[in-house]
C-alpha cells in the first residue's frame, strides 16, 4: 500500500491573495522590488549598490491571521526588511510578519476624508 500526499494548492488568486490560513497575528506579504535600482523624485538614478541608512519597505498583504485587527488582505504595509522571515510558495517569495512588526498601513477603504495611512 502506497500513500501519496498531495501538496496543498497555494497558487495566488486573481486578486493577488494566497489561499493559506495563517495562525494568530501573522501577516503574509508580497514584497515590492526594493533590492534593485531606483529613481529619486528628482530623477536621479540610485544604484542597488548605494549604501543607505536603515530603509523600510512597502509590501502588499496577501493573507492575514485570525487575530490581526488593523490589517486586511490588499492593504499595503510598511515594514523593516532586515527583520523578516521569507517563504517561497509556487516559485514566488513572500515575507511573514507579525502585526506588531508593521510600522504603517496604507488602505483605500477609509473614505471619511482621512488618508488611510496609520503610523
C-alpha positions as a LaTeX table, in Angstrom:
\begin{tabular}{lrrr}
\hline
Residue & $x$ (\AA) & $y$ (\AA) & $z$ (\AA) \\
\hline
Unk1 & 0.00 & 0.00 & 0.00 \\
Unk2 & 1.48 & 3.31 & $-1.10$ \\
Unk3 & 0.34 & 6.58 & 0.36 \\
Unk4 & 0.81 & 9.68 & $-1.70$ \\
Unk5 & 0.37 & 13.09 & $-0.23$ \\
Unk6 & $-0.51$ & 15.96 & $-2.44$ \\
Unk7 & 0.76 & 19.42 & $-1.58$ \\
Unk8 & $-1.97$ & 21.97 & $-0.98$ \\
Unk9 & $-2.64$ & 24.39 & $-3.81$ \\
Unk10 & $-1.30$ & 27.80 & $-2.79$ \\
Unk11 & $-1.46$ & 29.35 & $-6.24$ \\
Unk12 & $-2.14$ & 33.09 & $-5.91$ \\
Unk13 & $-5.70$ & 34.12 & $-6.78$ \\
Unk14 & $-6.55$ & 36.74 & $-9.41$ \\
Unk15 & $-6.66$ & 39.47 & $-6.73$ \\
Unk16 & $-3.15$ & 38.55 & $-5.54$ \\
Unk17 & $-4.25$ & 36.92 & $-2.28$ \\
Unk18 & $-2.94$ & 33.48 & $-1.37$ \\
Unk19 & $-5.26$ & 30.66 & $-0.18$ \\
Unk20 & $-3.39$ & 29.95 & 3.02 \\
Unk21 & $-4.54$ & 30.02 & 6.65 \\
Unk22 & $-2.17$ & 31.91 & 8.91 \\
Unk23 & $-2.20$ & 31.50 & 12.67 \\
Unk24 & $-2.53$ & 34.17 & 15.35 \\
Unk25 & $-1.28$ & 37.66 & 14.41 \\
Unk26 & 0.74 & 36.66 & 11.34 \\
Unk27 & 0.61 & 38.63 & 8.09 \\
Unk28 & 1.91 & 37.29 & 4.75 \\
Unk29 & 3.05 & 40.00 & 2.35 \\
Unk30 & 4.33 & 40.14 & $-1.20$ \\
Unk31 & 7.31 & 42.50 & $-1.15$ \\
Unk32 & 7.94 & 45.02 & $-3.87$ \\
Unk33 & 11.14 & 45.06 & $-5.86$ \\
Unk34 & 13.13 & 47.17 & $-3.38$ \\
Unk35 & 16.50 & 45.49 & $-3.87$ \\
Unk36 & 17.27 & 46.90 & $-7.33$ \\
Unk37 & 17.95 & 50.29 & $-8.77$ \\
Unk38 & 15.51 & 53.06 & $-8.00$ \\
Unk39 & 14.93 & 56.63 & $-9.13$ \\
Unk40 & 14.63 & 59.57 & $-6.75$ \\
Unk41 & 11.77 & 62.07 & $-7.09$ \\
Unk42 & 14.27 & 64.43 & $-8.73$ \\
Unk43 & 15.04 & 61.84 & $-11.43$ \\
Unk44 & 18.42 & 60.72 & $-10.11$ \\
Unk45 & 19.14 & 57.01 & $-10.66$ \\
Unk46 & 20.28 & 55.37 & $-7.41$ \\
Unk47 & 22.14 & 52.09 & $-7.99$ \\
Unk48 & 21.34 & 48.96 & $-5.99$ \\
Unk49 & 24.85 & 49.06 & $-4.51$ \\
Unk50 & 24.34 & 52.50 & $-2.92$ \\
Unk51 & 24.65 & 52.38 & 0.85 \\
Unk52 & 21.58 & 53.82 & 2.53 \\
Unk53 & 20.65 & 54.07 & 6.17 \\
Unk54 & 18.05 & 51.71 & 7.58 \\
Unk55 & 15.39 & 51.75 & 4.86 \\
Unk56 & 11.85 & 50.50 & 5.36 \\
Unk57 & 9.99 & 48.69 & 2.58 \\
Unk58 & 6.39 & 48.57 & 1.34 \\
Unk59 & 4.59 & 45.31 & 0.56 \\
Unk60 & 1.07 & 44.17 & $-0.29$ \\
Unk61 & $-0.79$ & 41.92 & 2.19 \\
Unk62 & $-1.83$ & 38.60 & 0.62 \\
Unk63 & $-3.05$ & 36.76 & 3.77 \\
Unk64 & $-3.74$ & 37.61 & 7.42 \\
Unk65 & $-4.24$ & 35.54 & 10.56 \\
Unk66 & $-7.46$ & 35.46 & 12.61 \\
Unk67 & $-6.27$ & 37.83 & 15.37 \\
Unk68 & $-4.94$ & 40.54 & 13.06 \\
Unk69 & $-7.05$ & 43.61 & 13.87 \\
Unk70 & $-5.87$ & 46.55 & 11.76 \\
Unk71 & $-4.66$ & 44.97 & 8.52 \\
Unk72 & $-6.66$ & 43.37 & 5.71 \\
Unk73 & $-5.74$ & 41.49 & 2.55 \\
Unk74 & $-4.94$ & 44.03 & $-0.16$ \\
Unk75 & $-3.55$ & 46.69 & 2.20 \\
Unk76 & $-0.02$ & 48.00 & 1.73 \\
Unk77 & 2.18 & 47.81 & 4.81 \\
Unk78 & 5.50 & 49.37 & 5.76 \\
Unk79 & 7.98 & 47.05 & 7.49 \\
Unk80 & 11.67 & 46.63 & 8.32 \\
Unk81 & 13.14 & 44.32 & 5.66 \\
Unk82 & 16.03 & 43.30 & 7.91 \\
Unk83 & 13.67 & 41.68 & 10.46 \\
Unk84 & 11.88 & 39.27 & 8.19 \\
Unk85 & 11.27 & 35.61 & 7.56 \\
Unk86 & 10.75 & 34.72 & 3.93 \\
Unk87 & 8.97 & 31.76 & 2.39 \\
Unk88 & 8.63 & 30.59 & $-1.20$ \\
Unk89 & 5.23 & 29.42 & $-2.47$ \\
Unk90 & 4.74 & 28.34 & $-6.08$ \\
Unk91 & 8.04 & 29.98 & $-7.05$ \\
Unk92 & 7.16 & 33.38 & $-5.56$ \\
Unk93 & 8.81 & 34.88 & $-2.50$ \\
Unk94 & 6.68 & 36.14 & 0.38 \\
Unk95 & 7.55 & 37.66 & 3.75 \\
Unk96 & 5.95 & 36.51 & 7.01 \\
Unk97 & 5.48 & 39.24 & 9.63 \\
Unk98 & 3.71 & 39.72 & 12.93 \\
Unk99 & 1.17 & 42.52 & 13.08 \\
Unk100 & 3.28 & 44.33 & 15.68 \\
Unk101 & 6.23 & 44.41 & 13.24 \\
Unk102 & 4.26 & 46.52 & 10.76 \\
Unk103 & 5.06 & 50.24 & 11.06 \\
Unk104 & 2.27 & 51.66 & 8.87 \\
Unk105 & $-0.79$ & 50.61 & 6.88 \\
Unk106 & $-1.96$ & 52.30 & 3.67 \\
Unk107 & $-5.51$ & 51.46 & 2.68 \\
Unk108 & $-8.16$ & 52.88 & 0.36 \\
Unk109 & $-11.05$ & 51.54 & 2.44 \\
Unk110 & $-11.11$ & 54.66 & 4.64 \\
Unk111 & $-13.42$ & 57.05 & 2.79 \\
Unk112 & $-14.13$ & 59.61 & 5.53 \\
Unk113 & $-11.51$ & 62.11 & 4.34 \\
Unk114 & $-8.61$ & 60.50 & 6.16 \\
Unk115 & $-5.51$ & 59.41 & 4.33 \\
Unk116 & $-5.84$ & 55.75 & 5.33 \\
Unk117 & $-2.20$ & 55.81 & 6.41 \\
Unk118 & $-1.59$ & 54.93 & 10.04 \\
Unk119 & 1.77 & 55.43 & 11.73 \\
\hline
\end{tabular}
